[in-house]
Amino acid sequence: MSIVTFWNEDREQTGKTLTAVAVATKMAIERNFKILLLSTSYMEPTVKNCFWTDSAQKNLGILAGKGSNIAVESGIEGLSKLIASNKIQPTIITDYTRVIFKDRLEVLNGFSGSPDATDDGNLLNYKKTSESYPELIKLANQFYDMVLVDIDSMLDKTIRDQILEMANVNVLVISQRLESLNRYNERKKTDKQIIGPKCIPVIGKYNKNSKYNKKNMMRYLNEKKDLNLVPFNTLFFEAAEEASVTEFFLKMRDIKDTTDDNYIFMSEVLKLTNNIITRLQDLQMKMR
């Protein structure tokens, strides 16, 4: 049972959340793991939009039978109240998730807020709710084989650092921009969250036509190991806005043309997925 985070301190769009979504989906398809993808977002629908629509979520509450995850609309808000009252067991978490692949992938959406609350009120509730994330992740790790955590930039630094510390592997998603590469180079010297084997750097939304291509970036960053990439892919980006990510991955699973951009995207996501699993296995072996 392992905890893997996807994070970045930068405010720029690095493709962090979509990287987490891609890895979670690919891992669920290729591996026999029970996975929880947990979003720590603040009123940000990116993860939800990848897998389901608002209408589908409402229909779930109307049509679901006994034992179904009818509490999904409560999400993290509902779970945080149970944690605060010490009334939660690891097995209860699944009642608040959205099942994507049965026994393979579940999603716990981030803080959705209340339409009746003010912006300040929602933000205050988010900060209070987010205090439960470390305990929730610890409990989820007892029930799921993999807990993949998308760390939002809105999350308090103290809580973020606590999650990074308890994680087994931290996937740091950065961009190709020179400014982002320079920040990463500087942080490698002193940032304890980046130094060491727990951290896997990834270039998100990679553009092969950029001056800073893979070969040049590896030289510039003085990276000896192969650099992980998640290429920008138009069809994946569109699927992420249309609640059809699972259909996209299943459709592209058997593509054969190695020159096709979709093949390259799927290959790089699979490579990153396998590298995460290998790193987890290596670190576990060293702890024995």
N, C-alpha and C positions, 0 to 999 in steps of 0.2 A: 504494500500500500504506500503510495507516494504522492507528494504534493509538488506541483510544478507551477511556477508563476510566469506571467508574461507582463513585463513592466518597462517603464522608461520615465525618467524624471522630466524629459523635455515636453513642452507644450505643443510642439509641432506634430503634424499628422504623419506618423511613422507606419501606420498599418498594424499597430500592436493588437488591437481587438480582433481584426480579421485574421491575423496570424494565429491567434488563440483559437478562433472558430475553425480555421482550416485544419490545424493540428488535431483538435478534438474530433472533428468529423472523419478525418483520414484514419486516426487511431482507432476509432470505433468500427470502421469498416474493415480494417486490415488486421486488427488484433482482438483477441477474446478477453477484453477488459471491461469492467463495469466502471464507466467514467462519469464524473460530474464536472461540467463546465460552469464555473461560478463567476458571475459578473459583480464587480464592486462599484458599478457606475452610478452616477447621480443623474436621474431623470434623462438617461441617454438610451435610446431604443435600438442601438446597433445590433446587439446580440439577439434580441427578440426578432428584429426584422429579418435576420438570417434564416430563422426557422419557422416562425408562425406570425399570423396577422392578428390584429385586435379582435376581429370578428370570430376567428377560430378559437381564441382564448375564451371569449364570452360563451360560445357554443359549448365549450368543454364543460362549463359550469352547469349548463342546462341539461346536457345529454349524458354526463358521466354517471356511472352507477356506483354502487358501494365499492370502496377500495380504490377508486380512481383518484387521481391527484386534483381534486376539485378546489383545493386551496391555493392553486397556482397564482391567482391574482394577488394574494397576500404576499407571496414570495418572501423576500428577506425581512420585510416588516413583520410578518407573522412569526417567522422563526426567531427573530431577535427578542420578541416578547416572551417566547417560551424559554429562551436561554436566560433571560433576565430573571425569570421566575423558577429556574432550575427544574423545568418540566419537560425537558427534551431528551430523547434518546436518539442515537445515530440513525435508527431505522425510520424515524419520523420524518427525516429530511426529505425523503422521496415523495412524501405527500404534498410538498410545496414546490416541486419541480415540474418541468415540462418534459415528458418522455419523448425523445427524438427517435432512438432505436431501442426497442425493448431489451432490457438487460445489458445494454451496451452504452448508451449515451443519454444523459439527462442534463437539462439546463436549469440553473437557478438564476433568474433574471435579477438585475440590479434594482436599486431603490427607484420606485416609480413615482412616489410623492402623491399628494392629494390635490385635485383640481380646486378644492375649496380653501386650501391654505395659501398664505402669501409666499412669495419667494423666500423671504427670511425664515418663515415658519418651516417650509420644506427643507431648507438648508440646515436648520437646527435639528430637525428630525433625522435628516441623513447622518449628521455627525453623531447623534446619539445611537442611531441604528448601527452605524459602521463600527461602533465599539464591540459589537458582538462577532465581527468577522473572524478574529483569531480563534475564538472558542468554537465557532461554527465549522471552520476549516479543520480544526483538530478532531471534532466529532465526525465530520464527513470522512476523514481519513480512516476511520474505523469501519466504515460501511462500504466505501468505494475502493476499487483498485487504484484509480487515478483521480486525483482532485486537481483540475486545471483552473487556476485563478487568474482572471484578467484584472490587473490592478489599475484602478482609475487614478488619473492625476489629481482628482478632487479629494482623494483619500488622505486623511491626516498622516503626516510623515511618521509619527510615532507608531501608528497602527500599520502603515506600510512596511516599516522596517521590521516590525514584529513578525509580519507574515513572511517577508523575505528571509528572515532568520530561521523560521521554523520549516521553510520549504526545503525539499531535497535538491531541486534544480531551479534556477532562476533564468528564464529566457529574456535577455535584454534586447529589445527591438529598437534599432536605430535606423536613420535614413542615410541616403547617399550624399546629402548636402555636406559641403565642406565644413560648415559650422558644427554640424552634428558629429562628423568624424573627428574633428578637433576636440570636441568636448569628451568624446569617448577616450581618445588618446590621453587626455589629462586625467580623467577619472581612473584610468587603469593604474595610475601611479600610487594613488592613495585611498580610493574608495574600496572599503572592505567587502562591499556587496558585489564588486566586479572582479576583484583579485581572487584567484582560486578556481578550483574545478567545478564549483556549483553553478558558475555563470556560463551561459552559452550565448554569445553575441549573434544576432541575426540582422541582416539588412532587409527591412520591410519595404514593400512596394518597389522592388528592384526594377530598374530600367537598364536593359543591356546596352542601350545606345548612349548612355551617359558617358561623359569623359571619365567619371569615377566608376569604371566597370570592375568586375570581380578581381581581375589580376592587379589592376592599379590600386584598388582599395587594400588588398592584402599586403602589397608592398608599402603603402602609405601607413597602414596600421601596424606594420611589422607582425602580422599574424602568420605563424608558422603552420598552423593546422588549416584545413580547408574551411573556408568561410561559408556559413549558412546563409541562404538567400530565400526570400519568398517574392517571386516576380509579381509585378502588377499584372493582373489578368482581367480584361474587360468583362468577360462572361461571368467570372466569379464575382466581380464587383457588382454587376447587375443582379446576379442571383442573391447577393447579400441584401439587396434592397427589396427583393420580391419574395422573400420567405421560401426560396427554392435552392438553398445551398446543398441540402442532401441530394436533391435530384441532379444537381450539377455534378457532384462528386461521383454518384453512381453512373451517370451517363458517360463521364470522361474516364472511368476506371479502366476500360479496356482499349483506350486509344493507342494506336500502334506507330503512327508517324512521328519519329523522333525529332523532326524539324518543326513540328506543330507547336505553337505557343502554349496550347492547352496541355500537351504532353510534357513540355518543359516545366510548366507550373506544377502539374501533378507530381512529377519526379522530384522537384525541389521540396515540396511539402512532405512527400514520403521520406526523403533523405533527412529532413529536420526531425520528423517524427521518430525515425529509427535512431537518430543521433541522441535524442532525448532519452529514449529507452536504454540505449547502450551506456550513456553517462550515468543513469540511475543504477544500472547493474554494476558498473565499475566502482561507483562510490559505495554501494552496499557491500561489495567484496572487500574493500579496504577497511570497512568498519568491523569486519569479522575477526 
